């Protein structure tokens, strides 16, 4: 079965660190701009430049959650799953620390996310048309498929960003729990990953990748009916479910194979 992506529940903080009070519109804008540069570098495959930008953002605001999230993504991309988990946990703490001061930033980021998703969908459609016209050239077709895969991966990552809720306060958004769960799954901490993904899906039940990941973790636990329900939900919400995974899960549920 294909592995997906992993959450250690952190102890409740006694209170927001004093450092959060240093945040103001200027420092938040500076840190946010550096995080956008880091995200762009990571999208382009330049992990070193991405990491540098995220670290600079932390130099401006040491608990800025977007910077910790970005470093988590870099760590995941390099196979440093424990480092990723640590960064995602710090991101969660950052949301708790900053609280409602980040509400305006979340709204701005969500608008930018939606704009970028529209761009990606246009690019995917354009590459799909180009692929149809390039089938006689194997090298060109391969390049198109690699570009399509990269765009689809970015689109799924952006789909994890949930709309900001009014009066959200200090609650970390669903994608924090999603990524924490991804890192812990890679570390084979399956119970913790399940708990994190279940928290994530409670916060954002319309995010298809969470349901796909829950299908995997339930399958591993022998909860075949729950796994099939989650996989069907992921597919209904638009996730491209692996046909082989769907077939194997149906066989496991029917008792035809053992997982």
CORRA-V217349 format. One record per residue. N is the residue number from 1. RES is the residue in one letter. PSI is psi as a letter, one per 30 degrees, with the letter a starting at -180 (* if undefined). D_CENTER is the distance of its C-alpha to the mean C-alpha in whole Angstrom. Layout:
n = (N	N)
res = (RES	RES)
psi = (PSI	PSI)
d_center = (D_CENTER	D_CENTER)
This chain:
n = (1	2	3	4	5	6	7	8	9	10	11	12	13	14	15	16	17	18	19	20	21	22	23	24	25	26	27	28	29	30	31	32	33	34	35	36	37	38	39	40	41	42	43	44	45	46	47	48	49	50	51	52	53	54	55	56	57	58	59	60	61	62	63	64	65	66	67	68	69	70	71	72	73	74	75	76	77	78	79	80	81	82	83	84	85	86	87	88	89	90	91	92	93	94	95	96	97	98	99	100	101	102	103	104	105	106	107	108	109	110	111	112	113	114	115	116	117	118	119	120	121	122	123	124	125	126	127	128	129	130	131	132	133	134	135	136	137	138	139	140	141	142	143	144	145	146	147	148	149	150	151	152	153	154	155	156	157	158	159	160	161	162	163	164	165	166	167	168	169	170	171	172	173	174	175	176	177	178	179	180	181	182	183	184	185	186	187	188	189	190	191	192	193	194	195	196	197	198	199	200	201	202	203	204	205	206	207	208	209	210	211	212	213	214	215	216	217	218	219	220	221	222	223	224	225	226	227	228	229	230	231	232	233	234	235	236	237	238	239	240	241	242	243	244	245	246	247	248	249	250	251	252	253	254	255	256	257	258	259)
res = (X	X	X	X	X	X	X	X	X	X	X	X	X	X	X	X	X	X	X	X	X	X	X	X	X	X	X	X	X	X	X	X	X	X	X	X	X	X	X	X	X	X	X	X	X	X	X	X	X	X	X	X	X	X	X	X	X	X	X	X	X	X	X	X	X	X	X	X	X	X	X	X	X	X	X	X	X	X	X	X	X	X	X	X	X	X	X	X	X	X	X	X	X	X	X	X	X	X	X	X	X	X	X	X	X	X	X	X	X	X	X	X	X	X	X	X	X	X	X	X	X	X	X	X	X	X	X	X	X	X	X	X	X	X	X	X	X	X	X	X	X	X	X	X	X	X	X	X	X	X	X	X	X	X	X	X	X	X	X	X	X	X	X	X	X	X	X	X	X	X	X	X	X	X	X	X	X	X	X	X	X	X	X	X	X	X	X	X	X	X	X	X	X	X	X	X	X	X	X	X	X	X	X	X	X	X	X	X	X	X	X	X	X	X	X	X	X	X	X	X	X	X	X	X	X	X	X	X	X	X	X	X	X	X	X	X	X	X	X	X	X	X	X	X	X	X	X	X	X	X	X	X	X	X	X	X	X	X	X)
psi = (k	k	k	b	*	*	k	j	k	l	k	k	k	f	l	k	l	f	e	f	f	f	k	l	e	e	e	e	e	e	e	e	e	e	e	e	e	e	e	e	e	e	e	f	g	i	e	e	e	e	e	e	e	e	e	e	e	f	f	e	j	f	g	j	e	e	e	e	e	e	e	e	e	e	e	e	f	g	g	i	e	e	e	e	e	e	e	e	e	e	e	e	e	e	e	e	e	e	b	f	f	f	e	e	e	e	e	e	e	e	e	e	e	e	e	e	e	e	e	e	e	e	e	e	e	e	e	e	e	e	e	e	f	g	f	f	j	e	e	e	e	e	e	e	e	e	e	e	e	e	e	e	e	e	e	e	e	f	f	f	j	l	k	k	k	k	h	f	b	g	k	k	l	e	f	e	e	e	e	e	e	e	e	e	e	f	g	h	i	e	e	e	e	e	e	e	e	e	e	e	f	e	e	i	f	g	j	e	e	e	e	e	e	e	e	e	e	e	e	e	g	g	i	e	e	e	e	e	e	e	e	e	e	e	e	e	g	g	k	i	k	j	e	e	e	e	e	e	e	e	e	e	e	f	g	f	l	k	*)
d_center = (21	18	15	11	9	10	13	16	17	19	22	23	24	27	27	25	26	29	26	24	28	28	25	27	26	27	25	22	22	23	20	18	20	19	15	16	18	15	13	15	17	14	13	17	17	18	17	20	20	16	17	20	19	17	20	22	20	20	24	24	22	22	19	17	14	12	14	13	9	10	12	10	8	12	13	11	12	15	15	16	14	16	16	12	12	15	13	10	14	15	13	13	17	17	16	19	21	21	21	22	22	19	19	21	18	15	18	18	15	14	17	16	13	15	18	15	14	18	19	16	18	21	21	20	23	25	24	25	28	29	28	31	33	32	33	36	34	32	31	30	28	26	25	24	22	20	20	18	16	14	14	13	10	9	10	8	5	7	8	5	8	11	14	16	18	22	23	20	21	19	17	13	11	9	6	7	9	6	5	9	10	8	10	13	13	14	16	18	18	17	19	17	14	15	16	13	11	15	14	11	13	16	14	12	14	14	10	11	9	9	13	13	12	14	17	16	17	20	21	21	23	25	24	25	26	22	20	22	22	18	18	20	18	15	18	19	16	16	14	16	17	19	23	24	21	22	26	26	24	27	30	28	29	32	33	34	32	30	27)
